[in-house]
Every structure is written in structure tokens, then in C-alpha cells.
């Protein structure tokens, strides 16, 4: 089953908190790979 998400970030308030979130998000995927389909910034 496919799922799509659109994420928009205008600014980052706390880089250390974002790094902590990124690790938790990676663990939450449970080994399911994601494929970015489009980007307008650094990936």
C-alpha cells in the first residue's frame, strides 16, 4: 500500500531537537524504506 506525505518547514527552532526527532523517526519506520519523489532543497 502506498502512502504519501507532504512536509513543509519554513524554519527550524532547535537543531538538536530536530536531530533527536530524526533518529526517532528512523526507528519508527521499522525497516520500511522511503522513497523521496520530489524536493526543493537539500536532501
PyMOL Python script that loads the backbone (N, CA, C, O; Angstrom):
from pymol import cmd

cmd.read_pdbstr("""\
ATOM      1  N   UNK A   1       0.841  -1.160   0.000  1.00  0.00           N
ATOM      2  CA  UNK A   1       0.000   0.000   0.000  1.00  0.00           C
ATOM      3  C   UNK A   1       0.897   1.237   0.000  1.00  0.00           C
ATOM      4  O   UNK A   1       1.851   1.326   0.772  1.00  0.00           O
ATOM      5  N   UNK A   2       0.586   2.156  -0.848  1.00  0.00           N
ATOM      6  CA  UNK A   2       1.357   3.401  -0.910  1.00  0.00           C
ATOM      7  C   UNK A   2       0.798   4.429   0.066  1.00  0.00           C
ATOM      8  O   UNK A   2      -0.400   4.458   0.348  1.00  0.00           O
ATOM      9  N   UNK A   3       1.677   5.255   0.564  1.00  0.00           N
ATOM     10  CA  UNK A   3       1.285   6.368   1.422  1.00  0.00           C
ATOM     11  C   UNK A   3       2.127   7.569   1.025  1.00  0.00           C
ATOM     12  O   UNK A   3       3.305   7.426   0.698  1.00  0.00           O
ATOM     13  N   UNK A   4       1.538   8.730   1.053  1.00  0.00           N
ATOM     14  CA  UNK A   4       2.240   9.954   0.666  1.00  0.00           C
ATOM     15  C   UNK A   4       2.143  10.980   1.785  1.00  0.00           C
ATOM     16  O   UNK A   4       1.137  11.050   2.492  1.00  0.00           O
ATOM     17  N   UNK A   5       3.190  11.768   1.937  1.00  0.00           N
ATOM     18  CA  UNK A   5       3.206  12.838   2.942  1.00  0.00           C
ATOM     19  C   UNK A   5       3.840  14.071   2.314  1.00  0.00           C
ATOM     20  O   UNK A   5       4.796  13.966   1.545  1.00  0.00           O
ATOM     21  N   UNK A   6       3.311  15.215   2.640  1.00  0.00           N
ATOM     22  CA  UNK A   6       3.888  16.489   2.212  1.00  0.00           C
ATOM     23  C   UNK A   6       4.366  17.191   3.474  1.00  0.00           C
ATOM     24  O   UNK A   6       3.577  17.461   4.381  1.00  0.00           O
ATOM     25  N   UNK A   7       5.655  17.485   3.528  1.00  0.00           N
ATOM     26  CA  UNK A   7       6.249  18.125   4.690  1.00  0.00           C
ATOM     27  C   UNK A   7       6.757  19.506   4.302  1.00  0.00           C
ATOM     28  O   UNK A   7       7.467  19.659   3.308  1.00  0.00           O
ATOM     29  N   UNK A   8       6.394  20.494   5.078  1.00  0.00           N
ATOM     30  CA  UNK A   8       6.822  21.876   4.818  1.00  0.00           C
ATOM     31  C   UNK A   8       7.480  22.408   6.080  1.00  0.00           C
ATOM     32  O   UNK A   8       6.903  22.364   7.166  1.00  0.00           O
ATOM     33  N   UNK A   9       8.699  22.913   5.919  1.00  0.00           N
ATOM     34  CA  UNK A   9       9.395  23.527   7.044  1.00  0.00           C
ATOM     35  C   UNK A   9       9.858  24.905   6.613  1.00  0.00           C
ATOM     36  O   UNK A   9      10.634  25.038   5.667  1.00  0.00           O
ATOM     37  N   UNK A  10       9.388  25.920   7.300  1.00  0.00           N
ATOM     38  CA  UNK A  10       9.797  27.288   6.989  1.00  0.00           C
ATOM     39  C   UNK A  10      11.038  27.697   7.766  1.00  0.00           C
ATOM     40  O   UNK A  10      11.858  28.464   7.261  1.00  0.00           O
ATOM     41  N   UNK A  11      11.185  27.199   8.981  1.00  0.00           N
ATOM     42  CA  UNK A  11      12.366  27.485   9.788  1.00  0.00           C
ATOM     43  C   UNK A  11      12.515  26.417  10.861  1.00  0.00           C
ATOM     44  O   UNK A  11      11.566  25.704  11.186  1.00  0.00           O
ATOM     45  N   UNK A  12      13.714  26.319  11.399  1.00  0.00           N
ATOM     46  CA  UNK A  12      13.990  25.345  12.448  1.00  0.00           C
ATOM     47  C   UNK A  12      14.342  26.124  13.717  1.00  0.00           C
ATOM     48  O   UNK A  12      15.202  27.005  13.707  1.00  0.00           O
ATOM     49  N   UNK A  13      13.665  25.781  14.793  1.00  0.00           N
ATOM     50  CA  UNK A  13      13.879  26.490  16.051  1.00  0.00           C
ATOM     51  C   UNK A  13      14.991  25.880  16.893  1.00  0.00           C
ATOM     52  O   UNK A  13      15.691  26.597  17.607  1.00  0.00           O
ATOM     53  N   UNK A  14      15.158  24.569  16.816  1.00  0.00           N
ATOM     54  CA  UNK A  14      16.113  23.888  17.684  1.00  0.00           C
ATOM     55  C   UNK A  14      16.737  22.712  16.923  1.00  0.00           C
ATOM     56  O   UNK A  14      16.117  21.657  16.783  1.00  0.00           O
ATOM     57  N   UNK A  15      17.967  22.901  16.434  1.00  0.00           N
ATOM     58  CA  UNK A  15      18.621  21.867  15.625  1.00  0.00           C
ATOM     59  C   UNK A  15      18.847  20.575  16.406  1.00  0.00           C
ATOM     60  O   UNK A  15      18.723  19.489  15.841  1.00  0.00           O
ATOM     61  N   UNK A  16      19.174  20.671  17.683  1.00  0.00           N
ATOM     62  CA  UNK A  16      19.413  19.454  18.461  1.00  0.00           C
ATOM     63  C   UNK A  16      18.117  18.659  18.623  1.00  0.00           C
ATOM     64  O   UNK A  16      18.146  17.429  18.611  1.00  0.00           O
ATOM     65  N   UNK A  17      16.993  19.338  18.773  1.00  0.00           N
ATOM     66  CA  UNK A  17      15.706  18.654  18.875  1.00  0.00           C
ATOM     67  C   UNK A  17      15.337  18.003  17.540  1.00  0.00           C
ATOM     68  O   UNK A  17      14.736  16.929  17.526  1.00  0.00           O
ATOM     69  N   UNK A  18      15.686  18.635  16.426  1.00  0.00           N
ATOM     70  CA  UNK A  18      15.420  18.065  15.112  1.00  0.00           C
ATOM     71  C   UNK A  18      16.255  16.803  14.902  1.00  0.00           C
ATOM     72  O   UNK A  18      15.762  15.834  14.325  1.00  0.00           O
ATOM     73  N   UNK A  19      17.500  16.797  15.355  1.00  0.00           N
ATOM     74  CA  UNK A  19      18.352  15.614  15.249  1.00  0.00           C
ATOM     75  C   UNK A  19      17.775  14.472  16.083  1.00  0.00           C
ATOM     76  O   UNK A  19      17.792  13.316  15.660  1.00  0.00           O
ATOM     77  N   UNK A  20      17.269  14.800  17.259  1.00  0.00           N
ATOM     78  CA  UNK A  20      16.638  13.782  18.122  1.00  0.00           C
ATOM     79  C   UNK A  20      15.391  13.215  17.443  1.00  0.00           C
ATOM     80  O   UNK A  20      15.167  12.005  17.468  1.00  0.00           O
ATOM     81  N   UNK A  21      14.590  14.076  16.845  1.00  0.00           N
ATOM     82  CA  UNK A  21      13.386  13.632  16.126  1.00  0.00           C
ATOM     83  C   UNK A  21      13.760  12.739  14.942  1.00  0.00           C
ATOM     84  O   UNK A  21      13.100  11.728  14.703  1.00  0.00           O
ATOM     85  N   UNK A  22      14.806  13.097  14.202  1.00  0.00           N
ATOM     86  CA  UNK A  22      15.211  12.326  13.024  1.00  0.00           C
ATOM     87  C   UNK A  22      15.567  10.895  13.417  1.00  0.00           C
ATOM     88  O   UNK A  22      15.209   9.955  12.707  1.00  0.00           O
ATOM     89  N   UNK A  23      16.262  10.719  14.528  1.00  0.00           N
ATOM     90  CA  UNK A  23      16.604   9.374  14.996  1.00  0.00           C
ATOM     91  C   UNK A  23      15.350   8.594  15.394  1.00  0.00           C
ATOM     92  O   UNK A  23      15.229   7.409  15.083  1.00  0.00           O
ATOM     93  N   UNK A  24      14.424   9.254  16.078  1.00  0.00           N
ATOM     94  CA  UNK A  24      13.184   8.584  16.494  1.00  0.00           C
ATOM     95  C   UNK A  24      12.335   8.222  15.271  1.00  0.00           C
ATOM     96  O   UNK A  24      11.720   7.156  15.241  1.00  0.00           O
ATOM     97  N   UNK A  25      12.298   9.093  14.273  1.00  0.00           N
ATOM     98  CA  UNK A  25      11.521   8.824  13.063  1.00  0.00           C
ATOM     99  C   UNK A  25      12.103   7.647  12.300  1.00  0.00           C
ATOM    100  O   UNK A  25      11.360   6.823  11.768  1.00  0.00           O
ATOM    101  N   UNK A  26      13.425   7.561  12.243  1.00  0.00           N
ATOM    102  CA  UNK A  26      14.088   6.447  11.567  1.00  0.00           C
ATOM    103  C   UNK A  26      13.712   5.127  12.251  1.00  0.00           C
ATOM    104  O   UNK A  26      13.417   4.140  11.577  1.00  0.00           O
ATOM    105  N   UNK A  27      13.723   5.112  13.568  1.00  0.00           N
ATOM    106  CA  UNK A  27      13.371   3.903  14.316  1.00  0.00           C
ATOM    107  C   UNK A  27      11.891   3.545  14.126  1.00  0.00           C
ATOM    108  O   UNK A  27      11.539   2.366  14.093  1.00  0.00           O
ATOM    109  N   UNK A  28      11.034   4.550  14.002  1.00  0.00           N
ATOM    110  CA  UNK A  28       9.594   4.315  13.860  1.00  0.00           C
ATOM    111  C   UNK A  28       9.235   3.685  12.518  1.00  0.00           C
ATOM    112  O   UNK A  28       8.202   3.025  12.401  1.00  0.00           O
ATOM    113  N   UNK A  29      10.081   3.882  11.502  1.00  0.00           N
ATOM    114  CA  UNK A  29       9.801   3.274  10.185  1.00  0.00           C
ATOM    115  C   UNK A  29       9.887   1.765  10.233  1.00  0.00           C
ATOM    116  O   UNK A  29       9.321   1.090   9.373  1.00  0.00           O
ATOM    117  N   UNK A  30      10.573   1.225  11.206  1.00  0.00           N
ATOM    118  CA  UNK A  30      10.653  -0.211  11.385  1.00  0.00           C
ATOM    119  C   UNK A  30      11.218  -0.961  10.189  1.00  0.00           C
ATOM    120  O   UNK A  30      10.746  -2.051   9.869  1.00  0.00           O
ATOM    121  N   UNK A  31      12.212  -0.404   9.529  1.00  0.00           N
ATOM    122  CA  UNK A  31      12.838  -1.091   8.404  1.00  0.00           C
ATOM    123  C   UNK A  31      12.155  -0.873   7.069  1.00  0.00           C
ATOM    124  O   UNK A  31      12.621  -1.384   6.051  1.00  0.00           O
ATOM    125  N   UNK A  32      11.049  -0.120   7.048  1.00  0.00           N
ATOM    126  CA  UNK A  32      10.376   0.193   5.785  1.00  0.00           C
ATOM    127  C   UNK A  32      11.106   1.349   5.117  1.00  0.00           C
ATOM    128  O   UNK A  32      11.251   2.423   5.699  1.00  0.00           O
ATOM    129  N   UNK A  33      11.559   1.123   3.906  1.00  0.00           N
ATOM    130  CA  UNK A  33      12.276   2.168   3.182  1.00  0.00           C
ATOM    131  C   UNK A  33      11.312   3.226   2.675  1.00  0.00           C
ATOM    132  O   UNK A  33      10.157   2.935   2.365  1.00  0.00           O
ATOM    133  N   UNK A  34      11.802   4.465   2.593  1.00  0.00           N
ATOM    134  CA  UNK A  34      11.016   5.537   1.995  1.00  0.00           C
ATOM    135  C   UNK A  34      11.716   5.990   0.715  1.00  0.00           C
ATOM    136  O   UNK A  34      12.936   5.875   0.596  1.00  0.00           O
ATOM    137  N   UNK A  35      10.956   6.494  -0.223  1.00  0.00           N
ATOM    138  CA  UNK A  35      11.498   6.981  -1.483  1.00  0.00           C
ATOM    139  C   UNK A  35      11.043   8.413  -1.696  1.00  0.00           C
ATOM    140  O   UNK A  35       9.882   8.639  -2.037  1.00  0.00           O
ATOM    141  N   UNK A  36      11.936   9.400  -1.503  1.00  0.00           N
ATOM    142  CA  UNK A  36      11.546  10.779  -1.783  1.00  0.00           C
ATOM    143  C   UNK A  36      11.257  10.933  -3.286  1.00  0.00           C
ATOM    144  O   UNK A  36      12.058  10.513  -4.121  1.00  0.00           O
ATOM    145  N   UNK A  37      10.123  11.530  -3.616  1.00  0.00           N
ATOM    146  CA  UNK A  37       9.728  11.692  -5.010  1.00  0.00           C
ATOM    147  C   UNK A  37      10.033  13.085  -5.539  1.00  0.00           C
ATOM    148  O   UNK A  37      10.170  13.266  -6.749  1.00  0.00           O
ATOM    149  N   UNK A  38      10.141  14.071  -4.656  1.00  0.00           N
ATOM    150  CA  UNK A  38      10.405  15.430  -5.081  1.00  0.00           C
ATOM    151  C   UNK A  38      11.046  16.198  -3.931  1.00  0.00           C
ATOM    152  O   UNK A  38      10.831  15.870  -2.764  1.00  0.00           O
ATOM    153  N   UNK A  39      11.829  17.217  -4.259  1.00  0.00           N
ATOM    154  CA  UNK A  39      12.442  18.057  -3.242  1.00  0.00           C
ATOM    155  C   UNK A  39      12.775  19.412  -3.844  1.00  0.00           C
ATOM    156  O   UNK A  39      13.093  19.520  -5.028  1.00  0.00           O
ATOM    157  N   UNK A  40      12.699  20.431  -3.021  1.00  0.00           N
ATOM    158  CA  UNK A  40      13.111  21.761  -3.457  1.00  0.00           C
ATOM    159  C   UNK A  40      14.174  22.308  -2.528  1.00  0.00           C
ATOM    160  O   UNK A  40      14.246  23.516  -2.300  1.00  0.00           O
ATOM    161  N   UNK A  41      14.998  21.426  -1.991  1.00  0.00           N
ATOM    162  CA  UNK A  41      16.043  21.849  -1.075  1.00  0.00           C
ATOM    163  C   UNK A  41      17.071  20.757  -0.935  1.00  0.00           C
ATOM    164  O   UNK A  41      17.089  19.803  -1.712  1.00  0.00           O
ATOM    165  N   UNK A  42      17.919  20.896   0.048  1.00  0.00           N
ATOM    166  CA  UNK A  42      18.965  19.904   0.288  1.00  0.00           C
ATOM    167  C   UNK A  42      18.318  18.660   0.873  1.00  0.00           C
ATOM    168  O   UNK A  42      17.526  18.736   1.812  1.00  0.00           O
ATOM    169  N   UNK A  43      18.671  17.509   0.300  1.00  0.00           N
ATOM    170  CA  UNK A  43      18.126  16.243   0.806  1.00  0.00           C
ATOM    171  C   UNK A  43      19.242  15.415   1.380  1.00  0.00           C
ATOM    172  O   UNK A  43      19.004  14.307   1.862  1.00  0.00           O
TER     173      UNK A  43
END
""", "prot")
cmd.dss("prot")
cmd.show_as("cartoon", "prot")
cmd.util.cbc("prot")
cmd.orient("prot")
